Amino acid sequence: MAGPRPVALLLNLGHAIDHMFLLIFATAVGAIAAEFGFARWEDLMPYGVGAFAMFGLGSLPSGRLGDLWGRRRMMLLFFFGIGASALLAAVTRSAWELAAALTLLGAFASIYHPVGIPMLLQSAPNPGAVIGVNGLAGNLGIAVAALSTGFMVQWFGWRAAFAVPGLLAIGAGWLFARHCPPETEAPARRSTKARVTLTPALMARVFAVMTGASVTVGLLFNFSTNGNAQLLAERFRGVVENPALLGAMLAAVYAVASLAQVVVGRLIDRLPLKPLYLFMALMPMPLLALAAQAQGWWLLVLLLGVMVFIFGSIPFTDAMIVRYVDDRIRSRVAGARLTVSIGISSLAVWLLGPLVKASSFGTLLWGMALVAACTAVVVAWLPGEKELGPAP
């Protein structure tokens, strides 16, 4: 299904759109707080938690519908739904109206990961490399969110930061409808022989590891991507204070760090998963500890290192699903994993403002180092290559 090049390109663009839209609010929160009468951005931040809660909770029904109703149909719903939600957010007049629009946006955003990625990987001969490029696209969406939102806020206002991408998503949906041929049958209804090779006990263990690691990596991802804009604004005060320039700096960090997914994706096709994943899980710990004390340009360097390893850890769970889960049920398995992991890790969005307000970014970064240690503990429980056997 995802074989034609335009379809693959649009599926990768969908990943960029997914992550970009979820971070517009966090990047523009200072400007929105000022317009809505909040004294501090930290007080408005919890209003965005609905988007991330639905991003996780919606993954379960999205995955089920992807397998049973069809992945093409669900991706059309994704493009048009997330675009319309962003346009709705652009015309809100209060914090609660914005919270409702963001919650709706999160519901449509939940479609992409359990549906778009399995659709992209249905017949990929080198899944690691495909996951790496797809991850690069998603993280470039984060970079674009930092860059375009900072620019829009400074020159056109925060409402344009939602409206312009909303129109882009609707346009992408129109192109997807034109170039992606209808499915002859939903994945769950295909009559091909199942290719799952794991025993139920090993499958349960793999599912537990990839879900647990997704929770901890998701916490790191959400704390960092939702808090980095305000962290730079605080630690660069008196050095760089232009919002557009700070956004460009953060976009550069995300763009460079995104390349880690391409490298890791290719390594996944060549090396055993467990030692590679352990290395990626352990490396953020010392960098986060140093970043807790750093200011100015040293912080930017350390932040780049942190994001390289956080972004580089993301492809592993998708690689495990591709390797050990039959395509007919991949969307449902991915949806179940995402519901738990994103549902829990979305708490980071709710906790971010109150934590920083009550303590400091330094305390938050130390806490993130502890979370990184938990990731390593979870990954250490992953069965080795001899236990798992050859890839199907």
Secondary structure, 3 states (H helix, E strand, C coil): CCCCHHHHHHHHHHHHHHHHHHHHHHHHHHHHHHHCCCCCHHHHHHHHHHHHHHHHHCHHHHHHHHHHCCHHHHHHHHHHHHHHHHHHHHCCCCHHHHHHHHHHHHHHHCCHHHHHHHHHCCCCCCHHHHHHHHHHHHHHHHHHHHHHHHHHHHHCCHHHHHHHHHHHHHHHHHHHHHHCCCCCCCHHHCCCCCCCCCCHHHHHHHHHHHHHHHHHHHHHHHHHHHHHHHHHHHHCCCCCCCHHHHHHHHHHHHHHHHHHHHHHHHHHCCCCHHHHHHHHHHCHHHHHHHHCCCCHHHHHHHHHHHHHHHHHHCHHHHHHHHHHCCHHHHHHHHHHHHHHHHHHHCHHHHHHHHHHHHCCHHHHHHHHHHHHHHHHHHHCCCCCHHHHCCCC
